[in-house]
Amino acid sequence: MAKTLLSPDPPKLHIVARRRTLNRLNKQIAALTATKPGSDVRAFFSATARLARVATEASSDLDRFPGLNLDEFREALDSWYRLSDYADTLALCCRGGSETIAEALITLRFLESLVTRGKR
């Protein structure tokens, strides 16, 4: 059966080109975060993720307190979980682990602006 113009299968050439572009961008990001101030940014996001995980782990002890309604803490806990997820993602991106070209471009521009600002 012949493929139509609206085939859901993208051409393999575009996929390879996207992977190469993403790999190139991730290497640039990794190079920027290998030295200061990029390494400080990466460390900041990693530390933020660890702190948020500690907060969420500490929340497991809340059910030990009699009369405490965990629903009252749900919004705060959800915020800590989101912070942990976002900071983990940012730390990964700053290590050159972006999963999309858009993610990599934003991370690269962000880091480049910090490096440029740091040289002034």
Buried (B, 14 or more C-beta within 10 A) or exposed (E): EEEEEEEEEEEEEEEEEEEEEBEEBBEBBBEBBEEEBBEEBBBBBBEBBBBBBEBBEEBEEEEEEEEEEEEEEEEEBEEBBEBBEBBBBBBBBBBBBBEEBEBBBEBBEBBBEBBEEEEE
